[in-house]
């Protein structure tokens, strides 16, 4: 830089050093109004994201609550922590056992054919196995003697009978029996937990011999609740976060998930997916182009007309176009495209099954690994020569870690197939973009649609 | 005026009187910065408003290292840069033809110009040139720092500045010619 230039810079700098114009009054009014609207505590991106996260979770749960109107939604007791055994004294040489167990086997007693009409034989309930077997004879026990010094009560209506047991440990059993049918098995929806009460109420859907239940197998003849499910999902994903210099476009994921039931209500889901993501931004490019500058009339001949005695010149011209190499600076919109492999691991909880509907919540980490990227650059025509470019479209990271929290609605189409709809909130743990000046984490909303098949 | 830690505490607690006092002290200087970075008064007003809201919301980030004025100035400049970036996103394409570089001796014209006239010249520069010119010539940032702020290479920053100068000189030439014509 020459001295002349330095002097110009110095003069300009000096002139602006004391340049302090008075801003218009309305600016302060606007600032004050804005500050009154939003307290500073909500100003940070971190706090904002936590709030968005919490609100999303609450909305998802409330939405499910309202849609399904689950009046039985309550916290469940963990039966695996205690064993309550209820026995009635033998009447006419038989006995009645009501057993609630953790992961232990089922205690049953085969009925004596001779005394069957008179005696309630065995009522067993086993937790954490797929068959929820509850077998009862026609007759209820007239007298009970409980190991835990509990109380009993009896209800009877519409040909269905039940007796309640409140143990000293706080468990209560409501065991209905169907007088028309000696055996019944409660389904998942029939097991209701309320505070420290456990009620097994009437849903005599599946008949299951006690002998089948006693073998501890997860499958039984003709009646199976499978532990494994396989699903296929497609999910569009919408960005909730707005970034300054680039725009995160919708992304799409196609995935295959495997789901394993850990217990009656909890499940583990893992899978593999492919995510197609796009970001749009602007790229400034410098190039030289052979451009048309203008034209002029070139005189190629001059003739003189002397007929009037005075020579009059006539100029014969032709148009000549002028081109020159002009340097351009151009900003154009560009889009980068990425393909990620996605590895989700989710832990879920079935909230309720109602008829053919099931709804649940789930959450867990997701790892995304980049497998392909396509960086777009502005295209130049054949008359242009590329010089330089810089872009505000930042590149994505090779590894992206997310946390997903969602809610699912499952509808059984057949006994094997079900359709699911899962809106979920996704929070990005690490910055999505390399070297991006804004470090705020990204949040997105995804709508997963898919099918499950019970294996 | 001294802004001690107690005053900063008041700002953090959203004390309206302190905010007003703070604004009154810095507004003129920072408005000058905004006018230089903006292409017109409307944009400068927007920058100013956005910048001060950001300052009040993030005043707790000021750790007392360095001067408060430096921190305020830097926040305003960052706001101006982000403003420029958003503008880049919203406008589809901005084409700027670059003229060949020429050395010009316009120093005496600049000396004679008022700040307002000079401001008009700077505001007429294309956004990219204006930003780099402001950051380097007036704010004193190096090309490396500008590169990091604008996410461009050091060389791009240099070439942008060089073109900004050429564009300025061209404008000065026009003024010079106009003055000569007026004298005749």
Interface residues (C-beta under 8 A of the other chain):
Chain A: X2 X4 X5 X7 X8 X9 X11 X12 X13 X15 X16 X19 X20 X21 X22 X23 X24 X27 X28 X30 X31 X32 X34 X35 X38 X39 X40 X43 X44 X244 X245 X246 X247 X281 X282 X284 X286 X326 X327 X328 X329 X330 X331 X332 X333 X388 X390 X392 X394 X435 X437
Chain B: X12 X14 X16 X19 X20 X23 X27 X28 X29 X31 X32 X35 X36 X45 X48 X49 X52 X53 X56 X57 X58 X59 X60 X82 X85 X86 X88 X89 X91 X92 X93 X94 X95 X96 X97 X98 X103 X105 X106 X107 X110 X111 X113 X115 X118 X119 X126 X128 X137 X138 X140 X149 X151 X152 X153 X155 X156 X159 X163 X165
